[in-house]
Amino acid sequence: MAAIVPTIEELNVADPPAFAAALAPLFEGAPASFLENVADRRPFTDEADLFNAARAVARQLPEDEQIALLDAHPRIGADPASVSDLSRREQGHDDPAPNDQAWVDEELAALNDAYEAHFGFRFVVFVAGRPRADIIPLLERALHADRDEELRRGLDDLVLIAAERFDRLRGPRALREELRESIALEVSRWMVGELGDDGLVRATQRLIEEGVESPALLALSLAPEEGTGLPEAVELLMAEIGLTGWDATQAGQLLALHAAASIIGEVSQPIDGARRIATVSGHPQFRALAQRWEADEAERRAIDEEIRRAAIELFGPPEHEA
């Protein structure tokens, strides 16, 4: 497997040879002139900007260079020993589908020959995980397409292949701050006893279903099935999000701040927030306020205001009051 690709920021400052070397596995066998032209479009704001630039460069090349770019790409159905690890995986050779039998490669070889003889360039298509047998009707239809349209489609698909490779090779994206906070809150609830082991695992599974990409989160969700201890899995997860050494005291403080924010934002009743702060962090002021609220029904409205002021002191005022 090829090495992890550099970030967009690293690509933006790389010298031209390093830039070309980094993108070469994505645009398999691409002529150096193509990669140099893409480098000239820097800086890129993100990966979409990078591959939009690559698509524009490919479309603007002289036709002979466009054909050279397509012809550098491996044939669909080529001998797996003759292609890169990336191509072999994309074409399903590592895990062949049941219907990818010998006749499929024979049919693809014949259709590739016909396509290349008809158009004068190689058939390139974004496989997107489809079995090789599913490519046969695509090739058959392509043989009846307009040549210019087929040349443009092949170039666009070549860029799609490169973009998918970049996405796969870069590994999980850094988590957004709100997702890191969600993980920290769920783990903190477990640390202070608001969540049991089963509840923590369900919370991790929910985050994964919502699209959070985190190897440590996945490991935690599978810990009961694999007999892994939850404390060890939690420690790895917190380290992954930059909270190494997170403990019950810090967990209580985070949950207390979260409860204070709920009071200030009127998401929860003041007394409910005060009780939670007292429970998760042992905060003496909120414990005393909750006890007074319980004991003096006549003063509850005034105590609610005291709780709100205490929450502001703990968390800080809302933005419109700052």
LINTA-V593364 format. One record per residue. N is the residue number from 1. RES is the residue in one letter. SS is DSSP state (a for helix, b for strand, c for the rest). Layout:
N | RES | SS
N | RES | SS
This chain:
1 | M | c
2 | A | c
3 | A | c
4 | I | c
5 | V | c
6 | P | c
7 | T | c
8 | I | a
9 | E | a
10 | E | a
11 | L | a
12 | N | a
13 | V | a
14 | A | c
15 | D | c
16 | P | a
17 | P | a
18 | A | a
19 | F | a
20 | A | a
21 | A | a
22 | A | a
23 | L | a
24 | A | a
25 | P | c
26 | L | c
27 | F | c
28 | E | c
29 | G | c
30 | A | c
31 | P | c
32 | A | a
33 | S | a
34 | F | a
35 | L | a
36 | E | a
37 | N | a
38 | V | a
39 | A | a
40 | D | c
41 | R | c
42 | R | c
43 | P | c
44 | F | c
45 | T | c
46 | D | c
47 | E | a
48 | A | a
49 | D | a
50 | L | a
51 | F | a
52 | N | a
53 | A | a
54 | A | a
55 | R | a
56 | A | a
57 | V | a
58 | A | a
59 | R | a
60 | Q | a
61 | L | c
62 | P | c
63 | E | a
64 | D | a
65 | E | a
66 | Q | a
67 | I | a
68 | A | a
69 | L | a
70 | L | a
71 | D | a
72 | A | c
73 | H | c
74 | P | c
75 | R | c
76 | I | c
77 | G | c
78 | A | c
79 | D | c
80 | P | a
81 | A | a
82 | S | a
83 | V | c
84 | S | c
85 | D | a
86 | L | a
87 | S | a
88 | R | a
89 | R | a
90 | E | a
91 | Q | c
92 | G | c
93 | H | c
94 | D | c
95 | D | c
96 | P | c
97 | A | c
98 | P | c
99 | N | c
100 | D | c
101 | Q | c
102 | A | a
103 | W | a
104 | V | a
105 | D | a
106 | E | a
107 | E | a
108 | L | a
109 | A | a
110 | A | a
111 | L | a
112 | N | a
113 | D | a
114 | A | a
115 | Y | a
116 | E | a
117 | A | a
118 | H | a
119 | F | a
120 | G | c
121 | F | c
122 | R | c
123 | F | c
124 | V | c
125 | V | c
126 | F | c
127 | V | c
128 | A | c
129 | G | c
130 | R | c
131 | P | c
132 | R | c
133 | A | a
134 | D | a
135 | I | a
136 | I | a
137 | P | a
138 | L | a
139 | L | a
140 | E | a
141 | R | a
142 | A | a
143 | L | c
144 | H | c
145 | A | c
146 | D | c
147 | R | a
148 | D | a
149 | E | a
150 | E | a
151 | L | a
152 | R | a
153 | R | a
154 | G | a
155 | L | a
156 | D | a
157 | D | a
158 | L | a
159 | V | a
160 | L | a
161 | I | a
162 | A | a
163 | A | a
164 | E | a
165 | R | a
166 | F | a
167 | D | a
168 | R | a
169 | L | a
170 | R | c
171 | G | c
172 | P | c
173 | R | c
174 | A | c
175 | L | c
176 | R | c
177 | E | a
178 | E | a
179 | L | a
180 | R | a
181 | E | a
182 | S | a
183 | I | a
184 | A | a
185 | L | a
186 | E | a
187 | V | a
188 | S | a
189 | R | a
190 | W | a
191 | M | a
192 | V | c
193 | G | c
194 | E | c
195 | L | c
196 | G | c
197 | D | a
198 | D | a
199 | G | a
200 | L | a
201 | V | a
202 | R | a
203 | A | a
204 | T | a
205 | Q | a
206 | R | a
207 | L | a
208 | I | a
209 | E | a
210 | E | c
211 | G | c
212 | V | c
213 | E | c
214 | S | c
215 | P | a
216 | A | a
217 | L | a
218 | L | a
219 | A | a
220 | L | a
221 | S | a
222 | L | a
223 | A | a
224 | P | a
225 | E | a
226 | E | a
227 | G | c
228 | T | c
229 | G | c
230 | L | a
231 | P | a
232 | E | a
233 | A | a
234 | V | a
235 | E | a
236 | L | a
237 | L | a
238 | M | a
239 | A | a
240 | E | a
241 | I | c
242 | G | c
243 | L | c
244 | T | c
245 | G | c
246 | W | c
247 | D | c
248 | A | a
249 | T | a
250 | Q | a
251 | A | a
252 | G | a
253 | Q | a
254 | L | a
255 | L | a
256 | A | a
257 | L | a
258 | H | a
259 | A | a
260 | A | a
261 | A | a
262 | S | a
263 | I | a
264 | I | a
265 | G | c
266 | E | c
267 | V | c
268 | S | c
269 | Q | c
270 | P | a
271 | I | a
272 | D | a
273 | G | a
274 | A | a
275 | R | a
276 | R | a
277 | I | a
278 | A | a
279 | T | a
280 | V | a
281 | S | a
282 | G | c
283 | H | c
284 | P | a
285 | Q | a
286 | F | a
287 | R | a
288 | A | a
289 | L | a
290 | A | a
291 | Q | a
292 | R | a
293 | W | a
294 | E | a
295 | A | a
296 | D | c
297 | E | a
298 | A | a
299 | E | a
300 | R | a
301 | R | a
302 | A | a
303 | I | a
304 | D | a
305 | E | a
306 | E | a
307 | I | a
308 | R | a
309 | R | a
310 | A | a
311 | A | a
312 | I | a
313 | E | a
314 | L | a
315 | F | a
316 | G | c
317 | P | c
318 | P | c
319 | E | a
320 | H | a
321 | E | a
322 | A | c
